[in-house]
Amino acid sequence: METMQQYLSPGRYIDSDHPAVAAFAREHARGASPLERAVSLYYAVRDRIRYNPFLDFTDDATYRASSCLAAGEGFCVGKAALLAACARSAGVAARIGFADVKNHLSTPRLLEHIGSDLFIYHGYAELHLEGAWVKATPAFNLALCQKFRVKPLEFDGRHDSIFHPYDEDNRRHMEYLRDRGRYADVPAAEIRAAFRSAYPKLYALGREAAKESFG
């Protein structure tokens, strides 16, 4: 049975009680209202944590909020978990959602590793603000967007922040294909199994994948 409390409590991966996560949330949750604090946390996670898809996906820490914060980088799931954890630490109910997306502008190096432009289990956060669940996607930091001429995602706390279908040059960018639902915590084992099946080359690299750089 779903209760709002599960979206306010610490999880194994959305570890909102971790001291570093709590400290980051206190530093960046600015504003008088929950909405204002949530918006400021979104931008802190979006731009202070670098997006990097070259990670060790066999490692449990890759999916954990506090580990993403400690590394200063993460992929979409880690960054979404961090935003959700910060929101909970600031008293805002939060959960994590997933979708399969097709990235029409994937880099050649990333395509070489995953063998596809289909990205399964793309992660985003959902925050409960002013009585409604609102999607927030903090994946791509501003510097990365500017480098690749991808439109940065803004968030006002009232409208869903999801990937743009076209980039700054009107090239096809991101296409949402499948909704994989929303969770109180990151289903890391489920995601690892899916990655192992869909991206055997990248998954098999383990720690070696983390030697790559992106952006």
C-alpha positions as a printed Julia matrix, in Angstrom:
215×3 Matrix{Float64}:
  0.0    0.0     0.0
  1.4    3.4    -0.99
  1.84   5.99    1.73
  3.44   9.41    1.48
  5.79   8.53    4.33
  7.77   6.15    2.12
  8.6    9.13   -0.11
  9.91  11.09    2.87
 11.94   8.33    4.53
 15.55   7.35    3.73
 16.12   4.43    1.36
 19.09   2.2     0.62
 19.9    4.22   -2.51
 17.93   7.39   -1.89
 19.86   7.75    1.36
 18.52  11.1     2.5
 19.86  10.51    6.02
 23.48  10.38    4.86
 25.38  13.26    6.53
 26.88  14.54    3.27
 23.51  14.47    1.5
 21.86  16.29    4.41
 24.62  18.89    4.42
 24.34  19.43    0.65
 20.58  19.81    0.99
 20.91  22.34    3.82
 23.41  24.36    1.79
 21.39  24.48   -1.42
 17.72  24.33   -0.32
 17.13  28.06   -0.57
 13.78  29.8    -0.34
 10.83  30.29    1.96
  8.54  27.65    0.45
  9.0   23.92   -0.3
  8.66  24.72   -4.01
 11.44  27.31   -3.91
 13.71  24.96   -1.98
 13.01  22.12   -4.4
 13.82  24.3    -7.41
 17.12  25.43   -5.9
 18.03  21.81   -5.11
 17.27  20.83   -8.7
 19.76  23.34  -10.09
 22.37  22.39   -7.5
 22.22  18.73   -8.5
 21.93  19.5   -12.22
 25.01  21.7   -12.4
 27.23  20.79   -9.47
 27.23  17.07  -10.28
 28.69  16.27  -13.7
 26.83  13.85  -15.96
 28.89  10.8   -16.87
 27.51   7.61  -18.45
 30.87   5.8   -18.29
 30.57   4.18  -14.89
 30.88   0.76  -13.32
 27.29  -0.45  -13.59
 28.11  -3.63  -11.69
 28.83  -1.53   -8.6
 25.97  -0.92   -6.16
 27.38   2.52   -5.33
 26.73   3.72   -8.9
 23.01   3.86   -8.09
 23.3    5.52   -4.65
 22.7    9.21   -3.96
 25.52   9.7    -1.46
 28.04   7.96   -3.73
 27.03  10.19   -6.64
 27.53  13.24   -4.45
 30.92  12.03   -3.19
 32.14  11.36   -6.73
 30.86  14.7    -8.02
 29.5   12.88  -11.05
 26.88  10.32  -11.97
 24.57   9.1   -14.67
 20.87   9.84  -14.83
 19.85   7.33  -12.13
 22.46   8.42   -9.6
 21.68  12.1   -10.13
 17.92  11.51   -9.9
 18.46   9.54   -6.68
 20.53  12.42   -5.32
 17.86  14.99   -6.13
 15.2   12.79   -4.52
 17.39  12.29   -1.44
 18.05  16.02   -1.1
 14.36  16.79   -1.47
 13.46  14.29    1.26
 16.14  15.74    3.5
 14.5   19.15    2.97
 11.06  17.77    3.83
  9.75  17.39    0.28
  8.28  14.01   -0.66
 10.19  12.52   -3.59
 10.47   9.32   -5.6
 12.29   8.1    -8.68
 10.81   7.24  -12.07
 12.13   5.5   -15.16
 11.57   5.54  -18.9
 13.22   4.05  -21.97
 14.45   6.82  -24.27
 16.06   7.01  -27.68
 18.9    9.52  -27.88
 19.25  10.59  -31.49
 22.41  12.57  -30.66
 24.45   9.95  -28.8
 28.21  10.35  -29.14
 30.05   7.79  -31.32
 32.08   6.6   -28.31
 28.97   5.94  -26.23
 27.27   4.18  -29.15
 30.34   2.0   -29.53
 30.12   0.9   -25.92
 26.39   0.26  -25.66
 25.72  -0.73  -29.27
 22.44   1.17  -29.42
 20.87   4.62  -29.15
 18.19   3.13  -26.88
 18.76   3.98  -23.24
 16.68   1.82  -20.92
 15.84   2.83  -17.35
 16.57   6.51  -17.86
 16.05   7.9   -14.39
 14.34  11.09  -13.27
 13.02  12.37   -9.94
  9.42  13.15   -9.09
  8.79  15.71   -6.36
  5.49  16.29   -4.58
  4.9   20.03   -4.71
  1.71  22.01   -4.13
 -0.33  18.81   -4.05
  0.98  17.3    -7.3
  3.8   15.06   -8.49
  6.15  16.92  -10.83
  8.92  15.34  -12.9
 12.43  16.77  -12.56
 15.31  15.55  -14.74
 18.68  16.8   -13.43
 20.81  14.54  -15.66
 22.64  16.9   -18.04
 24.64  19.67  -16.38
 24.64  23.09  -18.03
 28.27  22.95  -19.22
 27.6   19.65  -20.98
 24.47  21.03  -22.65
 26.37  24.06  -23.91
 29.17  21.9   -25.3
 26.81  19.65  -27.26
 24.23  22.4   -28.05
 21.51  20.53  -26.2
 18.77  22.63  -24.61
 19.28  22.63  -20.83
 16.29  21.47  -18.82
 14.75  24.08  -16.56
 12.52  23.37  -13.56
  9.96  25.66  -11.92
  8.36  23.14   -9.56
  5.01  23.28  -11.33
  5.68  21.82  -14.78
  7.39  18.56  -15.74
 11.06  18.93  -16.61
 11.76  16.23  -19.21
 14.11  15.96  -22.17
 13.5   18.18  -25.17
 12.65  16.42  -28.45
 14.99  18.74  -30.4
 18.3   20.44  -29.7
 19.4   24.07  -30.21
 19.92  23.39  -33.93
 16.52  21.73  -34.31
 18.04  18.28  -34.66
 16.04  15.37  -33.27
 17.29  14.75  -29.75
 15.37  12.67  -27.21
 12.37  10.43  -27.77
 10.45   8.79  -24.91
  9.44   5.23  -25.8
  8.35   3.41  -22.64
  7.3    4.31  -19.13
  8.82   1.97  -16.53
  7.0    3.34  -13.5
  7.89   5.09  -10.28
  9.56   3.72   -7.14
 10.19   4.75   -3.55
 13.81   3.64   -3.96
 16.1    2.73   -6.85
 15.46  -0.87   -8.01
 19.19  -1.36   -8.55
 19.15  -5.15   -8.93
 16.42  -4.89  -11.56
 18.34  -2.22  -13.46
 21.62  -4.13  -13.31
 19.95  -7.23  -14.74
 18.44  -5.17  -17.55
 21.77  -3.45  -18.31
 23.6   -6.77  -18.32
 21.19  -8.05  -20.95
 20.88  -4.88  -23.07
 24.46  -3.61  -22.89
 26.72  -6.66  -22.4
 29.87  -4.92  -23.67
 29.58  -1.9   -21.39
 28.4   -3.94  -18.41
 31.26  -6.43  -18.77
 33.81  -3.61  -18.58
 33.0   -3.13  -14.89
 35.58  -0.8   -13.36
 37.29  -0.35  -16.71
 34.28   1.61  -17.97
 34.93   4.27  -15.36
 38.29   5.06  -17.0
 36.43   6.71  -19.88
 35.51  10.39  -19.79
 32.47  12.15  -21.19
 31.87  15.73  -22.14
